[in-house]
Amino acid sequence: MAGSQHLPPPNAEEAFPNPESGHAHAIASSRHPAKRRAFRKLHETGCFLLPNPWDVGSALWLQRLGAVALATTSSGLAWSLGRPDGGVTCAEALAHLRAIVDATDVPVNADFERGFGADLDAVHDNVRLAARTGIAGLSLEDSTGIPASPRMGLRAAVERLRAARAALDAEGADVVLVGRAENFLVGHPDLADTIERLVAYADAGADCLYAPGVRDRGDIAAIVAAVAPKPVNVLAGAGIGLSLRELEDLGVRRVSIGGALARTAWTGFVRAATRLVGHGSFDGFADVMTHDSIDSAFRDRGPDAPSG
């Protein structure tokens, strides 16, 4: 935003800690343009899976399994810090993005919540800092976090998308901007309003549209048709009742899973911990992965590992 009085520092490192430095960080940064080009290309045809790790270890494991791109999860990160979803600071989110991006070789889409700013200048500045972490995509939602009024007004949400678009353009970063309509997640499953919002977000500069919580086949098809030719992201989970192939047949370009993997990990931990602490039983550790089966996946990342 041209008139901003809160421009971000010229160096992103001034705003949050950089987990890498020197030669290693230079190598990571040099890969950003290629990752962004690859991410753009993924949105052009077919449908790709965009799983959501919650830390570097889970990101590396997903990459090891063959994931072509990753997306962060605000809930997964918050829970790992012992906080509720929405309880992470901007600085913490930026450091998390940098860590995931620098550790992996695939494009990363940032769950950037509402932009971590009370006004448009703050959103603009924070998005610029996010772009400097090397992300290939950035999602901005229109929820407020206030139970009594959980959705932003359409005009306010559009202005935030425009601020984010201007920030990415100012950085010269070819980052995919994702506009999110949260109606179905916050108890307002109004398809017509959702489509109106997504169309407005597309007009405001969003490259990809996303209405988490939409599960009905007809609703998904209607959203895809309304925003075409721009790509659509669908949030999938155990209850969606559609396969990846079926979503592709509906015209969906990408499928993410939000905090589902983090919840899966928490489920195993809580079950075992409850048996241990509550009942003095060690049965919760049966059938778990061995130390070596996990440790061996990360041995090339230790302090003595060869650098690139």
C-alpha positions as CSV (number, residue, x, y, z in Angstrom):
1,M,0.0,0.0,0.0
2,A,1.6,3.2,-1.3
3,G,0.8,5.4,1.7
4,S,1.7,2.9,4.4
5,Q,3.5,4.5,7.4
6,H,4.4,1.0,8.8
7,L,6.6,-0.4,6.1
8,P,8.3,-3.6,7.0
9,P,12.0,-3.5,7.8
10,P,14.2,-4.1,4.7
11,N,15.4,-7.3,6.2
12,A,12.9,-9.9,7.3
13,E,15.5,-11.1,9.8
14,E,15.0,-7.9,11.7
15,A,11.5,-8.9,12.4
16,F,11.9,-12.5,13.5
17,P,14.7,-15.0,14.2
18,N,16.3,-16.7,11.2
19,P,17.0,-20.4,12.0
20,E,19.6,-20.6,9.3
21,S,22.4,-18.3,8.3
22,G,25.3,-18.0,5.8
23,H,25.7,-20.5,3.0
24,A,22.9,-22.8,4.0
25,H,20.3,-20.0,4.1
26,A,21.6,-18.6,0.8
27,I,21.0,-22.0,-0.8
28,A,17.5,-22.2,0.7
29,S,16.7,-18.7,-0.6
30,S,17.9,-19.5,-4.1
31,R,15.3,-22.2,-4.4
32,H,12.3,-19.9,-3.7
33,P,11.6,-18.8,-7.3
34,A,11.7,-22.4,-8.6
35,K,9.3,-23.5,-5.9
36,R,6.9,-20.7,-6.7
37,R,6.9,-21.6,-10.4
38,A,6.3,-25.2,-9.6
39,F,3.4,-24.3,-7.3
40,R,1.8,-22.1,-9.9
41,K,2.0,-25.0,-12.4
42,L,0.4,-27.4,-10.0
43,H,-2.8,-25.2,-10.1
44,E,-3.1,-25.3,-13.9
45,T,-4.3,-28.8,-14.5
46,G,-5.5,-31.9,-12.5
47,C,-5.8,-32.0,-8.8
48,F,-3.0,-32.2,-6.2
49,L,-3.0,-33.1,-2.5
50,L,-1.7,-30.4,-0.1
51,P,-1.1,-32.0,3.3
52,N,-0.6,-29.9,6.3
53,P,2.4,-30.6,8.6
54,W,2.6,-28.9,12.0
55,D,6.4,-28.8,12.4
56,V,9.6,-29.4,10.5
57,G,9.7,-33.1,11.3
58,S,6.2,-33.8,10.0
59,A,6.9,-31.6,6.9
60,L,10.0,-33.6,6.1
61,W,8.2,-36.9,6.6
62,L,5.4,-35.8,4.2
63,Q,8.1,-34.8,1.7
64,R,9.7,-38.2,2.1
65,L,6.4,-39.8,1.3
66,G,6.2,-37.9,-2.0
67,A,4.0,-34.9,-1.2
68,V,4.5,-32.4,-4.1
69,A,3.6,-29.4,-1.9
70,L,2.7,-28.6,1.7
71,A,0.5,-26.2,3.6
72,T,1.0,-25.0,7.2
73,T,-1.9,-25.3,9.7
74,S,-2.6,-22.6,12.2
75,S,-4.3,-25.0,14.6
76,G,-1.4,-27.5,14.4
77,L,1.1,-24.9,15.1
78,A,-0.9,-23.4,18.0
79,W,-1.5,-26.7,19.7
80,S,2.3,-27.5,19.5
81,L,2.8,-24.3,21.5
82,G,0.1,-25.2,24.0
83,R,-2.4,-22.6,22.7
84,P,-5.7,-22.6,21.0
85,D,-6.1,-22.0,17.3
86,G,-5.6,-18.3,16.6
87,G,-3.3,-17.9,19.6
88,V,0.0,-17.6,17.7
89,T,1.7,-14.3,17.2
90,C,2.8,-12.9,13.9
91,A,6.5,-13.3,14.8
92,E,5.9,-16.9,15.7
93,A,4.0,-17.6,12.5
94,L,6.8,-16.0,10.4
95,A,9.5,-18.0,12.2
96,H,7.5,-21.2,11.6
97,L,7.1,-20.4,7.9
98,R,10.8,-19.8,7.5
99,A,11.6,-23.1,9.3
100,I,9.3,-25.2,7.1
101,V,10.3,-23.5,3.9
102,D,14.0,-23.8,4.5
103,A,13.8,-27.4,5.6
104,T,11.9,-28.7,2.6
105,D,12.4,-28.9,-1.1
106,V,8.7,-28.5,-2.1
107,P,6.5,-25.4,-2.3
108,V,4.8,-24.3,1.0
109,N,1.4,-22.5,1.3
110,A,1.1,-20.4,4.4
111,D,-2.0,-20.4,6.6
112,F,-1.7,-16.8,7.5
113,E,-5.0,-16.6,9.3
114,R,-6.4,-13.0,9.1
115,G,-3.1,-11.4,8.4
116,F,-2.2,-10.7,12.1
117,G,-3.1,-7.0,11.7
118,A,-5.9,-4.8,13.1
119,D,-5.7,-2.5,10.1
120,L,-4.8,-2.7,6.4
121,D,-1.3,-1.3,6.8
122,A,-0.5,-4.0,9.3
123,V,-1.9,-6.7,7.1
124,H,0.1,-5.3,4.2
125,D,3.3,-5.2,6.1
126,N,2.9,-8.7,7.6
127,V,2.1,-10.2,4.2
128,R,5.3,-8.7,2.9
129,L,7.3,-10.3,5.7
130,A,5.6,-13.6,5.0
131,A,6.6,-13.4,1.4
132,R,10.2,-13.0,2.5
133,T,10.2,-16.4,4.2
134,G,10.0,-18.0,0.8
135,I,6.5,-19.3,0.8
136,A,4.8,-20.1,-2.5
137,G,1.2,-19.5,-1.4
138,L,-0.6,-17.5,1.3
139,S,-4.2,-18.0,2.5
140,L,-6.1,-15.1,4.1
141,E,-9.4,-15.8,5.8
142,D,-12.5,-13.7,6.5
143,S,-13.3,-14.9,10.0
144,T,-13.1,-12.5,12.9
145,G,-12.4,-14.9,15.8
146,I,-15.4,-13.2,17.6
147,P,-18.2,-15.7,18.4
148,A,-20.9,-13.1,18.3
149,S,-19.9,-11.9,14.9
150,P,-17.7,-14.5,13.3
151,R,-17.5,-13.2,9.8
152,M,-16.0,-9.9,8.5
153,G,-18.2,-7.7,6.4
154,L,-17.6,-8.3,2.7
155,R,-16.1,-4.9,2.1
156,A,-13.6,-5.3,5.0
157,A,-12.6,-8.7,3.8
158,V,-12.1,-7.5,0.2
159,E,-10.0,-4.6,1.4
160,R,-7.8,-7.1,3.3
161,L,-7.4,-9.3,0.2
162,R,-6.4,-6.2,-1.8
163,A,-3.9,-5.2,0.8
164,A,-2.4,-8.7,0.7
165,R,-2.3,-8.6,-3.1
166,A,-0.5,-5.2,-3.1
167,A,2.0,-6.5,-0.6
168,L,2.9,-9.5,-2.7
169,D,3.2,-7.4,-5.8
170,A,5.4,-4.9,-3.9
171,E,7.7,-7.8,-3.0
172,G,7.8,-9.0,-6.6
173,A,7.0,-12.4,-5.2
174,D,5.0,-14.7,-7.5
175,V,3.0,-16.1,-4.5
176,V,-0.4,-17.7,-5.0
177,L,-2.9,-15.7,-2.9
178,V,-5.8,-17.7,-1.6
179,G,-9.0,-16.1,-0.6
180,R,-11.0,-18.0,2.1
181,A,-14.7,-17.7,2.9
182,E,-15.2,-19.2,6.3
183,N,-19.0,-19.3,6.3
184,F,-19.3,-23.1,6.6
185,L,-16.7,-23.3,9.4
186,V,-18.3,-20.6,11.6
187,G,-21.9,-21.8,11.5
188,H,-23.3,-19.9,8.5
189,P,-23.5,-22.5,5.7
190,D,-25.0,-20.1,3.2
191,L,-23.8,-21.2,-0.3
192,A,-25.0,-18.1,-2.1
193,D,-23.2,-15.8,0.3
194,T,-20.1,-18.0,0.2
195,I,-20.1,-17.8,-3.6
196,E,-20.6,-14.0,-3.5
197,R,-17.6,-13.7,-1.2
198,L,-15.4,-16.0,-3.3
199,V,-16.2,-14.1,-6.5
200,A,-15.4,-10.8,-4.8
201,Y,-12.1,-12.2,-3.5
202,A,-11.2,-13.4,-7.0
203,D,-11.9,-9.9,-8.3
204,A,-9.8,-8.4,-5.5
205,G,-6.7,-10.4,-6.7
206,A,-7.0,-13.8,-5.1
207,D,-5.5,-16.5,-7.4
208,C,-7.2,-19.4,-5.7
209,L,-10.5,-19.7,-3.8
210,Y,-11.3,-21.7,-0.7
211,A,-14.4,-22.3,1.4
212,P,-13.4,-24.7,4.2
213,G,-16.2,-26.9,5.5
214,V,-18.1,-27.3,2.2
215,R,-18.6,-31.0,1.7
216,D,-21.7,-31.4,-0.6
217,R,-20.9,-32.5,-4.1
218,G,-23.3,-30.0,-5.6
219,D,-22.1,-27.1,-3.5
220,I,-18.5,-27.9,-4.5
221,A,-19.4,-28.0,-8.2
222,A,-21.3,-24.7,-7.9
223,I,-18.3,-23.0,-6.3
224,V,-15.9,-24.3,-9.0
225,A,-18.2,-23.0,-11.7
226,A,-18.7,-19.6,-10.1
227,V,-15.0,-18.7,-9.8
228,A,-13.8,-20.5,-13.0
229,P,-11.2,-20.4,-14.4
230,K,-9.5,-19.7,-11.1
231,P,-8.6,-22.9,-9.1
232,V,-10.5,-24.0,-6.0
233,N,-9.2,-25.6,-2.8
234,V,-11.3,-28.1,-0.8
235,L,-10.8,-29.0,2.8
236,A,-11.1,-32.8,3.1
237,G,-11.4,-35.1,6.0
238,A,-12.9,-38.4,7.2
239,G,-16.5,-37.1,6.7
240,I,-16.3,-35.6,3.2
241,G,-17.4,-38.8,1.5
242,L,-15.5,-38.0,-1.7
243,S,-12.2,-39.4,-3.0
244,L,-9.4,-37.3,-4.4
245,R,-10.3,-38.6,-7.9
246,E,-14.0,-37.6,-7.4
247,L,-12.9,-34.1,-6.3
248,E,-10.8,-33.8,-9.4
249,D,-13.8,-34.8,-11.5
250,L,-15.7,-31.9,-9.9
251,G,-13.0,-29.5,-11.1
252,V,-11.2,-29.1,-7.8
253,R,-7.5,-28.2,-8.2
254,R,-6.1,-28.8,-4.8
255,V,-7.1,-30.6,-1.6
256,S,-5.8,-29.8,1.9
257,I,-6.6,-31.4,5.3
258,G,-6.2,-28.6,7.8
259,G,-5.2,-29.8,11.3
260,A,-6.2,-33.4,10.6
261,L,-2.7,-34.9,10.8
262,A,-2.0,-32.9,13.9
263,R,-5.2,-34.2,15.5
264,T,-4.2,-37.7,14.5
265,A,-0.9,-37.3,16.3
266,W,-2.6,-35.7,19.3
267,T,-5.1,-38.6,19.4
268,G,-2.3,-41.2,19.7
269,F,-0.5,-39.2,22.3
270,V,-3.6,-38.5,24.5
271,R,-4.6,-42.1,24.4
272,A,-1.2,-43.4,25.5
273,A,-0.7,-40.6,28.0
274,T,-4.1,-41.2,29.6
275,R,-3.4,-44.9,30.0
276,L,0.1,-44.1,31.5
277,V,-0.8,-41.3,33.9
278,G,-4.4,-42.2,34.6
279,H,-4.0,-46.0,34.9
280,G,-0.3,-46.8,35.3
281,S,-0.5,-48.8,32.1
282,F,2.2,-49.1,29.4
283,D,-0.2,-50.7,26.9
284,G,-0.5,-47.5,25.0
285,F,3.0,-48.0,23.7
286,A,2.2,-51.2,21.9
287,D,2.6,-51.2,18.1
288,V,4.3,-47.8,18.0
289,M,7.1,-47.0,15.5
290,T,10.6,-47.9,16.7
291,H,13.2,-45.3,17.6
292,D,15.4,-46.2,14.7
293,S,12.6,-46.1,12.1
294,I,12.0,-42.5,13.0
295,D,15.5,-41.5,13.8
296,S,16.9,-42.8,10.5
297,A,14.7,-40.5,8.5
298,F,16.4,-37.4,10.0
299,R,20.1,-38.5,10.3
300,D,21.1,-36.4,7.3
301,R,20.0,-33.3,9.2
302,G,22.1,-33.6,12.3
303,P,24.9,-31.1,13.3
304,D,27.5,-33.3,11.5
305,A,25.5,-33.7,8.3
306,P,27.3,-32.5,5.2
307,S,26.1,-29.1,4.0
308,G,25.0,-28.3,0.4
